[in-house]
Amino acid sequence: MAFWRAVPLGMSVSVKVQPAARRAGILGTVPDTTGTRLKIAEPPEDGRANWAACAALAACLDVLPSAVTVLQGAGTRQKTLLVSGDATALATRLAAL
């Protein structure tokens, strides 16, 4: 099962944020009870992990950082992010990850 799905505003992306990783950014996918999640490594500096995860995904998908927001899991490592935009174009970029 893919870690993303189309929603009316764009794409819903399931991610797992790994704090305090040696390197930051997108690290591939990891298995989850609901399928798979995209793994993003970002330091949780001063509660900015949500912002950092959104910015990392935005950079990877070549969209504005403001196009990515947290839908669910703002206080947990497992999050659902909303990427606003054309679902078809976003699906192509997500499949390349």
C-alpha positions in Angstrom: 0.0 0.0 0.0 1.3 3.4 -0.9 2.1 6.0 1.7 0.0 8.6 -0.1 -3.6 9.0 -1.3 -5.5 11.6 -3.3 -7.8 13.9 -1.4 -9.9 16.8 -2.6 -7.2 19.4 -2.0 -4.2 17.4 -3.2 -2.4 14.5 -1.5 -2.4 13.0 2.0 1.0 11.6 2.9 1.7 9.3 5.8 5.1 10.1 7.4 7.2 9.0 10.4 9.5 11.7 11.7 12.7 10.4 13.3 14.1 13.0 15.7 17.9 13.4 16.3 19.0 11.6 13.2 22.6 11.9 11.9 21.4 13.4 8.7 18.2 15.3 7.9 15.8 14.7 5.1 13.8 12.0 3.4 15.2 8.5 4.2 12.8 6.3 2.2 9.9 4.3 3.5 9.3 2.2 6.6 6.6 -0.4 7.3 3.7 0.5 9.5 0.5 -1.3 10.8 -1.5 0.5 8.1 1.0 -0.1 5.2 4.0 2.1 4.8 5.1 5.6 5.8 7.6 8.0 4.4 10.5 8.4 6.8 11.7 11.9 7.4 14.6 12.6 9.7 14.5 16.1 11.4 15.8 17.4 14.7 13.0 18.4 17.1 14.5 21.8 17.8 12.3 24.0 20.0 9.1 22.2 18.8 9.8 22.9 15.2 9.8 19.2 14.1 6.4 19.6 12.4 7.6 22.7 10.4 10.8 20.9 9.5 9.0 17.8 8.3 6.7 19.9 6.1 9.6 21.9 4.7 11.6 18.7 3.9 8.6 17.2 2.0 7.9 20.4 0.2 11.5 20.7 -1.0 11.5 17.1 -2.1 8.3 17.6 -4.1 9.3 21.0 -5.4 6.3 22.8 -3.9 6.1 25.9 -1.7 6.6 25.1 2.1 3.2 26.7 2.7 1.6 24.0 0.5 2.3 21.3 3.1 0.5 21.2 6.4 0.0 18.7 9.3 -3.5 17.1 9.1 -3.0 14.6 12.0 -0.4 13.7 14.6 1.1 17.1 15.4 2.3 15.8 18.7 3.5 12.4 17.6 6.2 10.9 15.4 3.6 9.4 13.0 1.9 12.2 11.1 -0.4 12.7 8.1 0.6 15.7 6.0 -1.5 17.4 3.4 0.2 18.6 0.2 -2.0 21.0 -1.6 -1.8 21.0 -5.4 -2.5 18.9 -8.5 -2.9 15.3 -7.3 -1.7 13.8 -10.6 1.6 15.7 -10.6 2.1 15.1 -6.9 1.5 11.3 -7.3 4.2 11.2 -10.0 6.7 13.0 -7.7 5.8 10.8 -4.7 6.2 7.6 -6.7 9.7 8.7 -7.5 10.6 8.8 -3.8 
